[in-house]
Amino acid sequence: MLTSMPHHNLTLLGFSPLKSSSFALFLRPFSLYPILASSPRRPRAAGYRRGDPSPRFPPRRKWSSFEEESRQRKGMSSSSDSFEFNKRRAEGKDKIDKPKKSLKRNTRTLNPTNTIAYVQILGTGMDTQDTSPSVLLFFDKQRFIFNAGEGLQRFCTEHKIKLSKVDHIFLSRVCSETAGGLPGLLLTLAGIGEDGLSVNVWGPSDLKYLVDAMRSFIPRAAMVHTRSFGPSDSTPQISSSKAKDDPFVLVNDEVVKISAILLEPGNKSGETSVVYVCELPEINGKFDPAKAMALGLRAGPKYGKLQSGQSVKSDFKDITVHPSDVMGPSVPGPVVLLVDCPTESHAEELLSTPSMNRYYSTDGDKFVNCIIHLSPASVTNSATYQSWMKRFHSAQHILAGPETKNMEFPILKASSRITARLNYLCPQFFPAPGFWSPQHATDLTNPDSSSKCFGSSLGENVSAENLLKFTLRPHVNLGFDRSCIPSQLTSSRVIDELLSEIPEISSKTEEVKRLWNGPHNNKMMIEEPWLNESTVPSCLENIRRDDMEIVLLGTGSSQPSRYRNVSAVYIDLFSRGSILLDCGEGTLGQLKRRYGLEGADEAVRNLRCIWISHIHADHHTGLARILARRRELLKEGAHEPVIVVGPRPLKNFLDAYQRLEDLGMEFLDCRNTTSTSWASLETTSPEKTTSNGSAEGSLFSKGSPMQSIYKRPSSPVTDNASALPYLKKLKRVLGEMGLEDLISFPVVHCPQAFGVVLKAAERKNMAGDKIPGWKTVYSGDTRPCPQMVEASKGATVLIHEATFEDALVEEAVAKNHSTTKEAIDVGSSAGVYRIILTHFSQRYPKIPVIDESHMHNTCIGFDMMSINMADLHVLPKIVPYFKNLFRNVVVEDDEDEEGEEESDDGLMMSVNKVSSFFRN
């Protein structure tokens, strides 16, 4: 329980007591209230009742299970403090309490006979063109993944492909397009079970730059098995006594031989591309006992020797019996090529490399059965590339580059279905997704895939589709298998399903429309009188629709799930530019799903500033992909580097990464954008700027016991003098965007965690009177704290994390997150006009557990939700309608699926999903 404490105790923690009601939230007892009375719900399945332990949903942990670990060992503040938080976690000291992990690598007993083997397209990026597709090479006891672009985990979760069983990951190039999902995947594997897992990660020598970049936020144990090949001057790599023109042999066992051929059209980092060759061993022909007996052999050990390839002496005849005398013809092992030529220069290198000569033969043991082309259509359609393809007379070609025929259909069907349903209910806040253009609104169905499961004509070119397989074994099924290809999802099909499931939703849609049309005259609004109690702040007087819009690109925590991507908020200032607040993995893909391919490119071009709250992977690992895409779009003309504002460790990541890929950005430490730092810019006095070594917020002022939360000996504080030119540039950029302030302030979560305030400049109304600008506050990840309340005072919009439901306050304290009620109390205490909850634990697959009695000025965030400032007055009024839309959401149906939750050290660990419903 949260209880009061004397003010003098607050001073011991380094906080100043807040005046009046702003501090009230920390002095209230914690309680739960019923909500959304009386709506009928589907009964829960037997065995999954709340409070009824089951293997699938273990009982929630009580405080007693955390008491010794969280209070004594971690140094957590006691319940008598003003607010509870895990001090050791906030200071980054909790990691030293844990034994060092030595991650075990996936190793399994091999099965040389391999009754099943295939390659399969994992269509990551196909509907958004933002990443290279991944390819799965599957054997009975081994799994290999080629490329790990952003969204790989999310795609595999949806289609039940267990990445925990993968043994090796191979990168065809080392860049954000092919490796953007690798950091998150390594963290997920490191958090599985008590000991964690690791995989071999292979790539050309450029891999060392990616490893150096990831070291700033990934424990070394999570990547101990990275291996590079090719010319290198520093990093350990595979040793080889191969001839100059021979491929690099990476894996060679009784199941498969995987080799790499390098394409190096230039000497610049990041330009090396790899052709991977996967060769399966041949299958010996069938032994014929009748022939053996005819040649004078008696049954016994000699039969086995002949089958293993040895010649033997006949028992009854004076002859030597050779294996070919008694064995049927052997079956050559299939050969698969994975080719990634990003440019025509790579294609020319491919055409001329002698390492490929052995694979052009139409006979012998190097016959190529299947070639998967990861190259873009602009390359595969070139004369050079076409000439190379013709050298393979009978190989079957899979064109898996980003420009394929079915990009207009979503590959993340679960989240797309939710988005389409929300769009039907309230198109004002949930615009139609960009990938469903009007011409695809009608239902289109796939041809009957069951009639085309196996086989195809030799040498045919096939456009890749999600989950398309090419079967390698059993040999009788060699060829394409389309049985796993999912049907195409269309918006009309989703709405038909919705209307069939919830017929009354159409009338609710009409009610929602009337919320924008004057008096609120529908019955539901009358039953909820608090929904009419709103006074529009003066900053919204005559607000224009092209003033500002908040687009929630990711509203989940820890790692991407089927329904929610990780943190990202796009602040659209329309013609004046845009700002991105946090940038988790897959943010570029989310932009393309929201705006369409061309619209997203325009949104990326317009980015003037990207602000990152802290260095946890779910908040920044999409940054390199966004920056690389922006530079690519603007490279032809003069343009300003985008300003990235973030915690100091983020600079280490970006500096290391820029050796691999030019990102076109300038960095500014969050500590140089606090209110103190901005004040120093006004004085421009070096003495005042550097007097205490930094510009710190009051929460971590000099001498405070909390100072170590962000100021560590290993991370020297950057003084404001060196940051002054960047501050001046940021001030100019903000002015051009119509903003008065961008102020970072420290919060309580982990070392160097921040929230941010955006304030618009004053404007004039039609009468010429001055109108104050709106104020938007974003919390990042945090416990409720005085600094958060102070920064939020008088805010127009507060976007606040609400990771846990109210009943899990102990876990929120242990991990320095907030519950839904705590987030709402922060906004209420600060007098915020509208509160948007986000960053929900992935244990809530579709909608979090909420207590609606607190939500008179609050709304739940969903991915792709777009909130225009002109519509803020309506925002809380749509919450009751979610009850109708999600009335059947009780538990996740799939017993095999796992949710993810952030562990104490910022990694990801598997947890079972629990019930998800409105509290009533």
N, C-alpha and C positions, 0 to 999 in steps of 0.2 A: 504494500500500500504506500501511496505517496502521502506523507504527512508534513506538517509544518516544522520549522526549526527556527531558533532565534537568529536574528540578523547578524549577530557577531560571528556566528559559525560560518556564514556565507563568506565573510572576509577571509577566513582561513583557506577557503577554496580559490581565492583570487577573484571573487565576483563582488560587484557592488549591488546591494539590494535595489530592486526596481521599485519605482513609486507607483502608488495607486493600483488600479486594477490590472496593470500589465504583469504584476507578479502573482496575481491571484491563482493562475493556473497551476503553479507549483505548490500551492497551499491547500488545494482541494483534495478530499479523499477520492480515491479512484472507484468508480462504480460503472455498472452497465445498465442500460435502459432498454426496454422492449421497443421494437419498431415494426412498421408495416404490418399492422395487426391483421390477422384473420384470413390472409389469402391462402387458398388450398395449395398444398404441396404434394408432389408425388412421394409416397411413402418410401423410406429408405429400405434398401435390400436387407434381408435378415443377416445378422452378423455384423452390420456396419453401423449400428446405432451409436449415437454419441454416448461415451462412457462405457461402451461394451467393447472390451479389448478384442482385437482380432489380429491374425498374422499380417493382414494387409495394412491395417491402420493401428499401429501400436498406440497405447494411451500417451497423451501429451506429458512431457516432462514437468514435474512440479519443481517448486523452488528448492526443495530439499536436495534434488539431484544436482543443483548448481551451487548449493550453499558453500561447500568447502572450496570448490574450484573457483567460483566467481567472487566470493567475498574475501576469503583468506588468501588464496594463492594469487588471484589476479588483482587484489587490492581494490575491489569494487567499493564505492561509497555506500554507506549504510542507509537504511530506509529512513533514517531521521534527517537526511540531507534535504536540501531544497529540491533537488531532482536527482534521480538515480542515474548513474552512468558507470561504465566500466573504465576506470581510470587507466589501468594498465593497457587496455586496448587502445584508448585514445592516445596514449604516449608511445604506442608501438612496442611496448615491453612484453606483451602477452606471448609473443612468438618465442621468447627465450625460455618460457616455461615448458615448452613442448620438446620432447626428444627429437633429434634431427632425423628426418626421413631419409632412408636410402631406398628410393623407389625401385620396386622389382619390375623387371621388364617382362612383357608377355612372352612366355615360352610354352610350347605345347608339343606333345608327342606327334610326330608327323605321320601321315598316312600316305605312303607312296602310291597306293593303288588309286586313291582319290576318285571315289565313285561320282562325285559332283565337283565340277569346276566351271566357272564362267566369269566373264567381265560384265560389269553393269554400270550404266550411266547414272550418276547421282546428280540430278539436274540443277544443282545450285547455280543461281544466277541466270537461268534461261529466260525467265520472264522479266528480268530487269537489266540484263547485260552488264551487270556491275562486277561479276566475278567469273573466273574460269570454272567450268563444271569439274566436278570430281569424278573419279572412276574407281570402282571397287573391283579388285581381283580376288575372287572367292575360291577357297579350297575347303575341304572337309575340316582341316585342323589349322588353317592359316588364313589370315586376311591381310590384304595390302590395299592401301588407299593412295591414289595419285592425285595430288593437289588438295589443298584444304582452304578454299576461299571462304569468305564471310558467309555465314548462313549454313555451313555444312552440318553443324550440330542440330540446328533447328530442323533441317530437312530430314536428317536421319532419325530424329525423335519422332517426327510425324509418321515416318514409314517403317518404324520399328527395326531400323538397322543399328545394331549394337556396336558403337564405336569402341566400347571397352574390350572387344574381342580383336581389335586391329593390332597387328604385330609391327607393321612398318608403314611409314608415310613417306612418299616420294614427291618432290617438288620439281615440276618441269621448268619453272623459272622461280627466282627468289624475288618476289615483289608483293605488293598489297593485293594484287588481283588473284594470285595463286596461293598466298600464305596468310591472308587476313584473318582466317578462322583458326590458325594454328595456336596462337597464345591461349585463347579460351579453351581449345581442346586439350592442350597440355595441362592447364589448370584443372579442368574437369577430371581428367584421368588421375592427376595427382591427388585428388580428393576422394577417389572411390575406395571404399573400405577403410580399414584402419591403417594399412600400409601404403595405399596408393599404387598406381600403375604407371608405367612409362612405356614408350614405344621408341623404336629406331626412327629417326627423322633423317632422310637423305636429301641432299641437294648439291648443286655445284658449289664451288669455293665461295661464292657470294653469300652462302648460308652463314658464314661467320659474322657478317654485318647484322643479319637478323638476330642471331643469338646475342650479340653485344647489345642490341637495342632492347631485347626482352629482359635482359638481366636487371634492368631498373625496377621491374615489378613482378618477375617470376623467380621463385626460388631456384637456385642452381640445380637442385635435385630433380626438378621437373623436366630438365633437358639434358641430362647427363648422356643420353644416347644419340645426340645429334652427330651426324657423320657427313663430311663433305668430300667431294672428289673433284679431280681436275687440278690445273695449276694453282698453287697457293704459296704464299711466302710466310705464313705464320701458323694457321690453324692445323691441328692434327687431322689427317685425312687418310683414306685407305691407301695402303701401300700396294704397289702393283709392279710386276716385272713384265708387263704386257708390251707387245710390239707397238710401235707408234700409231699404226692405223687400227689397232684392236680396240673394241669397246671396253669401258671399265666394267668389270664384273662385280656386282654389289652383293647379290645373293645367289648361292649355288648349292642347292641341296637336292635330295631325292625327289622333291616335289616340283620345284621350279628353278629356273635360272633367270635372273633379272640383270640385264646389262644396261649401261648408259652410254650414249653417243653424244658428245658435246657439239653444239653449234655456236661458234664464237665469231660473229661478223665484225665485231669491234673489240676494243680493249677496255671499254668503259664498264664500271660495275653495274650490275643489273641487266646487262645485255645478253649474258649467256643463257642459252636455252638447251633443253635436253630432250633427246629422243630415247624413250625407254623401250627395251626389247624384252618381252616375256616369253621364254621358251619352256614348254613342258616336255618332259622326257618321253621317248617313244614307248609304246606298249608292246611287249613281246607277243609274238603270235602264239596261238594255242598249241600246246603239246599234243602230239598224236601217238598214243601208246601202241597202236597197231603197227606203225612204221618202226617204232623202236624194237618191237618183238621181231619184226621181219629182218631187222639188221643184227639180230643175235644178242639182244640185250634182255636180261631178266629184270623184273621190277625191283626197284631198290634205290639206293643213294645215287646211282648214276643218272637216274631220271631227273633228280634235282639239279645235278651239275649241268646237265644239258639245258635245263630251263634257265639256269643262271648264266648261260653263255659259254660254258666250258666244253671242250671236246673230250670224249672218253673212248677207251678201248672196248671193243665188242667182247661179250662173254663167250660166244660160241663161234665167232668168225674172226679171221685174222685181218680185221679192218679197223680203222678209226672212224668213229661216228661223230659227226659235227652237228652243232645245234641246228644248222640249216636243213639237215637231213630229216629231222623229226619235228621241227617247229613250223607252224604256219607262218604266213607273211606277217611281219610286225606292222603296227600302226604308227606312222610318224607322229611325233608330238606336235600339237598345235603351236603356232607362233603368233603373238599379238604385238603390234607396234602402237605406242602412244606418241604422237607427234605434235609438238607445239612450236609453230613458227609465227611469232608475233608480227614479223615484217617480211617484206620481199627479200631483204638482205639475208635473212635467216633461210629463206627458201632457196636462194642461190647457193648458200653454204651446204644445205641439205643435198642439193642436186650433185654437188661436186665431191662430197666427202667419201673417201675410199672405204670407210668403215661400214657403209651400207651395201657394198657390192655383193656380199655373200647372201643377202636377203632378196636379191632380184631373181634368183633362179626359180624356174617353174617346177623343178624336180629336186630330189634330195631331201635332207633333213632340215633345211632352212626355209621350207615353203611357208610363206606368210599367209595365214588364214584371215586375219582381221586387222584393220588399221583404224585406230580412233584418232581423228583429226581434231585437235583442240585449237587449231589456228582459226582466225577470223575469216569470214567470207571474202574480204578484200584480198587476202593472201591465197586462199584455196582456189579462187577463181582466176588467179594470175596464170599466164602462159608457163612460167617457170615451174610453178607448183603442179599444174596439170601435166606437164611433161614428166615430172617425177612420179606422179600417181600412175601413169601409164606403164611404168616399168614393172608394176605388179599386175600380172595378167589376170589372175583369178581371185585376188584378195577382195574381201568384202569391206567396204569403206563406211565408217560411221562419222558423219559430219557433226561434231559436237561443239563447234565454235559458238560464240554468243549470238550470232545473227541467224537464228533458225526459225523455222516456219511457225512454231507454236508459242512464241514469246508472249502473245497477248493473253494467255491463260495462266492463272496463278499456280505456282508450284507449292506454295504454303496454303493448302486448301482450308485447314482448320481456322487459321486467323482470317483468311479471306471470307470465309462463311460468316464469321462474327461481324466483320466490317460491313458486309453486305446487309446483314440483318439490322445493324445499327443505322445504316444509311436509309433503309426503308422506314424505320421508326422516326428518325430525326435527321433528314438530309442537311439541315442547317448546320449542325455540329459534326456530322459525319458525311462529308461529300463522297460521291461515287469514286471508287478507286481509279487511279489513272490507267491501270492496265486493262480495265473493262471499258473500251470505247463503245459508243452507241451502236456501231455496226455489229458488235458481238453481244448485244443485250438479249438476242433471241437464243433459244436453246440449240446448241450444236452438240451432237453426240459423236463419239468415236465409232468407227467401223467395228463390227464385232471382232474383238481381238481373239476370241477363242478359236476362230476359224483360221487364224494366221499365227498359231503359237510357235511353230518351228519351221525352219527352212526359208530359203529365198534364193533367187537366181544368183549364180556366181558372178562376182565382180560388180555387184550392184552398189550404188551409192545411196545411203539411207540417212535421212536427217535424224539426229538423236532425239529421243523422247525420254521423259522421266522414267527411270527404272527399266529402260530397255536393256535386255540381256543378250549377250552372244555366248551360247553354250559351247564349252570346250570339251567337257566330258559329262556323261558318256558320249562316246564318239558317234553313236547312232543318231544323236540329237544335235550334232555339230551344226551351228548356225544360229539365226536370230530366234529369240523367244520374247514374244510380245505379251505374254499372259499377265505380267505384273504391271503393265502400263496402266495408270489410273485413268478413269474417264475424265474428260475435260469438264471443269466446273464453270458454270456461267451464272450470272446474276439472276436471270429469270428462274433458273432451277433452284437456287437458294431461296428465293422469295416464295416459290411454289411450296417448297418444303415448310417454310415458316408459316404460311397461311394454313397449310394442312395441320400443322402441329398446334398453332395458336390462332384459331379463326378470328378471335376478337381483336387481334393486333391491328387490323385495318382501321377499326374505329379509334384505337388509341393513336394511330398515326394522324388521323384527322384532328384529334384533341391537341396533339403537339403543334400542328400547324397553327391552331388558333392562339397559341401562346404568343405568337408574333403579331396578332391582330387585335390590339387594343385590350378591352376589359377581359379578364379571365373569367369566363362564364361557364366553364364546364364543371361537372359535379365534383370531380376529383379535387379541383382547386378549392372549391368551397369547403370540402371536408378537411383540408389542410390550411387553416387560416394563416399559419406563419409564412406560407409561401407568398402572401401578398404584402408582408411587412418588409418592404425594402425601400430605401431612399437612395436614389441614384446619386453618386458623388458628382461634384461639380466638374471634375476632370472629364466626365463622359458627356457633358452637355454638347449636343449637336456633333457628336463624334462621327467621323466619316468611316466608311467601310474599308477604305484604303489607308487607314491610319496604322493599325497593328493587328496581327493575328497570331495566336499561339497554336502551333501544330505539335501535338504529342506524337513523336515518332516511335518512342519506346517507353513503356510504363511498367516493365517488370524488373526484378532485381536478380543479381547474381549471374545468370546466364540466359540466353534466349530459350524460349519454350514454344510450344505449338501456338499459343494464343497471344503471347506478349513478348516483344523484343526488349532488349535492355535499354538503359537510359539514354534519351536524347530528346531535346525540346528545341524546335525550330521557331525562332521569333522572326516573323515576316513583316518587314516594314515597307514592303511593296517597292515602289520606285526608288526608295532611299537606301535599299540594301537589306541585309538580314544578318542575324546573329544565331549561332548554335550554342546551346547550353548543354554540355556533355555530349559525348559522341561514342556510344557503345558500338560493339560489333554489329555490322549490318545496317548502320544508319543510312548509307548511300542507297542500299536496296529499298529501305523504307521510304526514302524520298521519292524513288522512282515508282513505288507502288502508290504513293499518295498523288503525285503530280504527273505520272507518265514519264516516258523516257526523255522527251524533249523538255518538258516542264521541269523535271528534276535537274537537268543540266543547267537550265536557266537559274534555278534556285542555288546551285553550287557556284555558278559564276558570280552571283550577287552577294555571296558571303563576304562580309567585311571583318568579322571578328568571330572567333570560336573560344568559348570559355569552358574550362574543365574544372570540376569541383575537387577531385582528388584522384589518386593514382591507382585505384582499384580497377581491375580489367573491364568490369561491366560499364565503366563510365568513359573509357578513352580508347579502346582498341579498334574502334572504327575510324579513328582520326586520320591515320596514314592514308587510308583509302580515299577519304574525302579530299584531303590535301592533294594527293596525287591526281585525282580526277579534276580538281579545279585548275591545277597547273596545266594539265593536258588540254583543257578547254580554252585556256587563255594564252597558250604559248605562242600563238601566231601574232599577237599584238602586244602593245605596251600595257602593263598592268601592275598594280601594287601587290606586294605580298600580303597575304591575309595575316592579321594579328591573332596569335594564339596566346591566351591568358590562362595560366595553369599553375599548379604547384611546382616547386623547383625540380622534383624528380622527373617530371614530364619532359623537361628540357633535355635531360640525359638521354631519354628514349628517343626524342626527335633528332638530337644531334647525331646519335649513333645511326639512326635509320636513314638520315640524309646522305650517308655514304653509299647507301644502296639505291636510293630513289630520291630525286630532287622534289622537295615538297613545297617550295615557294611560299615560305612563311617567315614571320618574325615572332620571337617569343618574349613574353612579359610575365614575370612572376606574379602570382596572385597577391603576394605581400606588398608588391609595388602598386597595387590598385586599391588599397584600403583607404578609408577616409583620411587617415593621417598622411598617406603618401600623396593623395590629391592636394591636400593642404600645402604640402611642401612644394608642389609644382607651382602654386600661386606665389609663394615667396621666392622660389628659385634660388634659395640661399643654401650653398653647399654645407655650411655649418649646421643649419637646421635640418637639412636633409639627412645627414649621416650622424647626427648627434648620438643616437642610440643604436646605430648599426643597421637599422631597418625601420620601416614604417609599419608598426604593429597595431592591431586592433586592441581595444581595451580588455577583451577577454584574456589575451595572452600578453599583457603589458609587462614591461621589464620588471623582473623580480618576482613575478607571479609564480606560484608553485606549478602552474599549468604550462609554463613557458616551454617545457621540454616536449609538449605535445607536437610542436612543429619545428622547434629550433634544436637541431641535433648537431653534435660536433662534426658528423660526416657530411652535413649539408650546410655549408657556410651561407649566412644570409647575404643576399645581394644588396648593396647599398643603393639608395635612390639616385645617387649622382650618375651612376652608369646607366640607370634605367630612364633617366630624364628624357632623352630623345624619343624613346619609344612611348613614354607617357604623353609627350606632346603630340606625337602622331596619333595615338589612340584618342586623345581629346579632340583633335581635328576630325577624325573619322566619326566619332560619336556626334559631333556637331553636324556633320553632313547627313547623318541619319536622323537628325531631329531629336537626339538624345542629350540630356544634360549630364547624366551620371551613369557610370558603371562602377559600382563599389563592391569589392570583395570583403567578406568578413569571416573570421574563423568560427567554426562550429565544432561540435564534440562528436567525433566518429573515429578517426584514425589520425596519425601525424599528417599535418598540412592538409586538413580538410576545410573547405570553404563553402559558404553560400554567397549569393550575389544579389545586388539590387540594381535594377534598371529603371531609370527615371527619364520620362520624356520632358522636353523643354516646354516652356509656357507657350500658349497660342492665344489668338484673339477670336472672339465670337463675332457674329454678324454685326453686333452693336459696337464693336471695337474694344470691348472690355477684355482684360486679360483672364485667361482660364488656366489653372495650374495643370501641368502635365500629369499623365497617369504614372503610377509606380508599380512595377512588377518585381516580386521577390521569388527567388528559387533557392530552395534549402540545400540542394545536394543531398548527401546522406548525413543524418545527425540525430542525436537525442534532443528533446526539447531543452533549450538553454536560454538564459537571459539575453544573450547576444542575438539569438534568432528572433525573440520577441521585439527587441529594440529595433532591429533592422526592418521588421515587418510593420511597424507602427504606421497607420494611415495608408497602408498599401491598397492599391486597387485590386491586385491579384496576388495571391500567395500560392505558389506551386510547391507543395510540401510532400516529402516522402512519408509513406504510411505502410511500412513493410509488413507489420504484423497486425493481426486482429487484437482487440482489446484484451482478450483472455490470455494472450501470450506476452504480457508485459515483462515477465521475467526474461524471456528470450530477447525481447527488444532491449532491455537493459544490458544483458550480457554481450550483445553484439553492437551496442550503441546505435540502434535504430529507433524509430518511433512507431507507436501504435496509431490506429486511425483516430481514436479519440484524442490522443496527445497532440497529433498534428492539428486537429480542429481547434483544440484549446489554445494552441499557440496563436493561430489566426484570430480567434475570438478575443483573446486578451490584448492583441495588438490593434483591434478595431479594423481588421481587414474586411474589405467589401465582399470579395469572392475568394474561396479557397478551392484549389484543385488538388486532389489526392493522387499520388503516383508512386512508382517504385514498389509495387506490391510483390510480396514473396510469391515465387512460382508454385508454392503449395496451393495457391488459389488459381486454378487453371483459367477461369473465365471472369469471375467477379469476386472481389474480396468479401469477407464477412464484415458487415457494417451495422452500426446502430443508427438508424435514420433519425432518431429523435434529436441528434446533435447537428443535423445537416441542413439547417435553415439557410445557410449561405455557402454551402459546400457541394461539390460535384466529384464523382469518381472519374478518373481519367482512363481512357482506352487508347490503344494504338490507333493512329490516324485521326484522332479527334482534333478538329480544327475550331478554335474558339476566337471569333472576331470580337474586338472590344465593343463593337456596337450591339453585341448580343449578350453581354454579361448579365443584364437584368433578368434574362430568362434561364440562365445556367442552372441554378438549383432546382428549378421547377421540372426538369426532365428526370430527376432522380427517381420519383415514384414510378415512372414508366419502365425503368429497368426491372422493377419487380415483375412486371408482366412478361418482358422479353426473356428474362432468365428464371422464370418461375420453376422450371423443371431441373435447374442445375442444383444437384445435391452432392454427388461425388463424381469423380472422374471414372468413366466406364472401363477403361482399359487397365486390367490388373498388372500388365507387364510394364506399364509406363512408370517412370520415376520423375519426381519433381526435383528441383535443385534449390538449395539454400546456401547462403554465404556462410562459410565457417569462420571460426574466430580469427584466423589469420588472413582473411580476405580471399581464400581460395573457395572452390566450390565442392560441396559434398552431396552425395545422394541422400535424399530423405523421401519417405513415402508421402504421397499427397493426402491431404485430409479434406474433410467436407468443405464445400464452398457454397454459401447461401446467405441470404439476408437474415440477420438476427431477428427473431420475433418470439 
